[in-house]
Amino acid sequence: MEDVEIIEAPHLVDYPRADGGKISVMVSMIRVPDGYWIEINTLLDEPAKFSD
């Protein structure tokens, strides 16, 4: 059986909000044996709102 390949180890990404704030997300990328890439995100802040 083939192993899962880590393309990007978990790292913090800050996305901008329209009000000047940020949305922090922990992001990681893996490739599974059949060739698909999977992005895994963990939201660390409140989700964006329509007002953002």
N, C-alpha and C positions, 0 to 999 in steps of 0.2 A: 504494500500500500504506500502511495506517495504521501509526502507531508505537505502541510499548508505552509506557504512561503510568506514571510512578513515582508511587505513592500515598504511600508512606513510604520515604524514603531509609534506607539501612542505619543502624541504631542499636542500642545495647546494651540488653538487657533482662535483669535479674537475677530469676530465679524462686526462691522460698524452698524450702529442703529442710526436712524435718521435724526434723532435728537442729540447726537454726539456721544452717546454712551456706547457700550459694547455688549456683545453676546459671546460668552466664552464657551468653546466646544472642545472636547478632547476627541481627536481624530486619529484613526489608524486605518491602514490599508493592508489587506491580505489577498493572496492569490490561492485559490483552491485547486486541487489536482486536475480538474477538468478544464482549467484555464481561465475561469471567471475571476474577475477582480471584485472584491467586496470592500466597501468603505463602511467602517463602523464609527458612529458618532455618539458621543454622550454629551447632552446638553448640561452645562454647569450653571447657567443663569436662567432667569425667567424667559420663556419663549417670546419671540417678537409678537407685537400686537399690531393691529391695523394702523394705530396711531404712530407706530415707529416708522 
